[in-house]
Amino acid sequence: MSDIGVERQAPVGSVKIVYLGPTVPHWDVRSDYGDKALIDGFRERLAARLLLLPPHDPQFRRNRERVNRDAERENLVIEWDLGYPEDEG
């Protein structure tokens, strides 16, 4: 699908997903701005996808992409902090 002719709206919120380490819960979701109900709903969906998954689990990559698509649909800026530098390529 092409974005040609589609006007992008300003983000309605932001979230930062932080890897806390090998003990459960693995993830923390922080928000700088946005509707609290929207962010809380996103946080619940994210928890369902990532609750028991550390970043080295093979399922993590698939679920991370789902979380990214969900953030895009909700028009949220998303940032991941896995505790290590990620390859850009």
C-alpha positions as CSV (number, residue, x, y, z in Angstrom):
1,M,0.0,0.0,0.0
2,S,1.4,3.4,-0.9
3,D,1.4,6.5,1.2
4,I,1.2,8.8,-1.8
5,G,-1.5,11.4,-1.3
6,V,-2.0,10.4,2.4
7,E,-1.6,13.2,4.8
8,R,0.1,12.2,8.0
9,Q,-1.3,13.5,11.3
10,A,0.7,14.5,14.2
11,P,1.3,11.7,16.8
12,V,-1.3,11.6,19.6
13,G,1.1,10.2,22.1
14,S,4.5,8.5,22.7
15,V,5.6,5.4,24.4
16,K,9.0,4.1,25.3
17,I,9.3,0.3,25.8
18,V,12.2,-0.6,28.1
19,Y,13.7,-4.0,28.7
20,L,14.1,-4.5,32.4
21,G,16.2,-7.6,32.4
22,P,15.8,-11.4,32.7
23,T,13.4,-11.4,35.5
24,V,9.6,-11.1,34.9
25,P,8.2,-8.7,34.2
26,H,10.7,-8.1,31.4
27,W,9.1,-4.8,30.1
28,D,8.2,-1.4,31.3
29,V,6.1,1.0,29.2
30,R,6.7,4.7,29.7
31,S,4.8,7.6,28.2
32,D,5.8,11.3,27.8
33,Y,2.4,12.5,26.5
34,G,-0.9,11.3,25.1
35,D,-4.4,10.3,26.3
36,K,-4.1,8.1,29.4
37,A,-6.8,5.7,28.3
38,L,-5.2,5.3,24.9
39,I,-1.7,4.7,26.4
40,D,-3.2,2.3,29.0
41,G,-5.0,0.3,26.3
42,F,-1.8,0.1,24.3
43,R,0.1,-1.0,27.4
44,E,-2.4,-3.8,28.0
45,R,-2.0,-5.1,24.4
46,L,1.7,-4.8,24.6
47,A,1.8,-6.8,27.9
48,A,-0.2,-9.6,26.2
49,R,2.3,-9.8,23.4
50,L,5.5,-9.5,25.3
51,L,4.8,-10.5,28.9
52,L,7.1,-13.6,29.1
53,L,9.3,-12.8,26.1
54,P,12.8,-11.5,26.5
55,P,14.4,-9.9,23.5
56,H,16.5,-13.0,22.6
57,D,13.4,-15.2,22.3
58,P,12.6,-16.1,18.6
59,Q,9.0,-15.1,19.1
60,F,10.0,-11.6,20.2
61,R,10.9,-10.3,16.7
62,R,7.4,-11.3,15.4
63,N,5.6,-9.8,18.4
64,R,7.7,-6.7,18.3
65,E,6.6,-6.0,14.7
66,R,3.0,-6.5,15.8
67,V,3.5,-4.0,18.6
68,N,5.1,-1.5,16.1
69,R,2.1,-1.9,13.7
70,D,-0.3,-1.4,16.6
71,A,1.5,1.8,17.6
72,E,1.3,3.0,14.0
73,R,-2.4,2.4,13.8
74,E,-2.9,4.3,17.1
75,N,-0.7,7.1,15.7
76,L,1.8,6.7,18.6
77,V,5.5,7.4,18.5
78,I,7.3,4.3,19.7
79,E,10.8,3.9,21.0
80,W,12.5,0.6,22.1
81,D,15.2,0.4,24.7
82,L,16.5,-3.1,24.8
83,G,19.6,-2.2,26.9
84,Y,22.0,-2.7,24.0
85,P,22.7,-1.0,20.6
86,E,20.6,-2.5,17.8
87,D,21.9,-2.9,14.2
88,E,20.4,-0.4,11.8
89,G,20.9,-2.7,8.8
